[in-house]
């Protein structure tokens, strides 16, 4: 039985308990259906009402949706607001002394910041940025450790109307340079080092290397937060310490009021070509998406302690660390470290210590913690937990059941949230007090999110028949464009094959007889490794850039913990290496990829061949490579293959 069949046969149903349902923000299927009906009857009115209720506007909007230039949709376009005002200032009166952030460092030390203190820190840093000449519309690259300062930097950028582009701290100098150059950033904010799992990561040195690669002439200052005692190797006029920048800055800063459509940030993500896409998000619609999902999906309550484990370098860290929890006035945990340091009980120990109510993490983390200490959660008091969430990839039913029973004590609904960098906020997920969950399914779309599963012609498929996941109506938190590449935006997400009317998510999906949605995986050349999107083309280009390499093809194969593993088929310019030689070159190439893109993109396996399997027209047959990578024997037709003997060689060459 294939994996797809096995999840579709999953019939266990977990309805919310009566106790959870009665207290929930959206209670029972009646509550869910009523919201869906409201959206169906008056789509714009539905979103307009939520936008008035959940967002504070400086100038109220009068127009809800403008689709005159579709697919460049605009929401709430004549309204004015500021995201930082919404996330901080508006809470000061009632929640000034409420803890906004409980920061736990890698070494376990804890720092708490109230909303009032956060306001002061954000204002001082915003004034600092202004003193560097950063103003509305300028781009600011943030390459920082996951921590309070990263959130402050994002909020400060939003406060002055600048556009941030956060680059995950695990990315290489080359990846950082590409992002700085594409956005023409004026300022880069980094730290001397970050610390994860007891090890220091040299962020400042990597930033220096990125700038030295060229193409970063737009950068007029690099702000350096001092996270550790280590002195930076290089220091020039281009650099300024964070503490020097904020010293003496006033602790008030009038927010820059911007139009709802003003870009809040760009976040790069992998696609099917080699070049990452700068996904551009708006101010008003994006903020609404993060707020409404905090209410619906996470059933947010005033005394909750919310913890999303994602790094701010990813969209999940944007929507459910930097913006969603603050927008709604929550207390949240920001954790610098890794789940397995000092041991695999770290998450559970922190949940006990901080009395976490809402815990949101990735299936890959769950799987690795099951493997490293499946009984560990039982040693901790996890009774504070109310809601558990997952994101980033499909969760296998076994891991789901463990999460539900061992972590959640059989008591906490699991919200399996499907969404993407491009969607800005959760799209398909159970409302925990309403929708009964099924292990492995992200269940039903949120109210006001109209999804379908279609075939190649755009026609809906019957339940049980797989197809492409599409979104049929624009929604407020959707991607607005690809930075510098509006044509690619249209072609990728609103293809002409579907009359440019359907948003193509890039995932294949299935719907069961109850209308529940099961995500099956990407339809493009994108891998999902530990919940991170990696373009196979990106890794191939990195490999081919190595002087030893003539040609490379990258595919994924199933991996117990990471979901997918990266397998690279490589043809060298010289002889095909064997034995120790092959091992040595494979190691070199792995390090090369880590240096070109980042450790997350390193191939797990490299196979050297004299050639790659190609059709007579020269196309690499990835289908066959995927089978070889999985260790399956080739039963498919290989008659169109130019060089069938290569298959045998590649099958025997795993390193
Ligand atoms: C938020 C995020 C998006 C891709 C998406 C899909 C996969 C995300 C999922 C899921 C199954 C879920 N994905 N959530 N697959 N179930 N609950 O992860 O954004 O990094 O842009 O990745 O991740 O394939 O298309 P992003």
Boltz pocket constraint, residues with backbone or C-beta under 6 A from the ligand:
constraints:
  - pocket:
      binder: B
      contacts: [[A, 269], [A, 314], [A, 315], [A, 316], [A, 390], [A, 391], [A, 392], [A, 393], [A, 394], [A, 395], [A, 416], [A, 417], [A, 418], [A, 419], [A, 420], [A, 421], [A, 422], [A, 428], [A, 442], [A, 505], [A, 506], [A, 507], [A, 519], [A, 521], [A, 522], [A, 528], [A, 531], [A, 532], [A, 533]]
      max_distance: 6.0
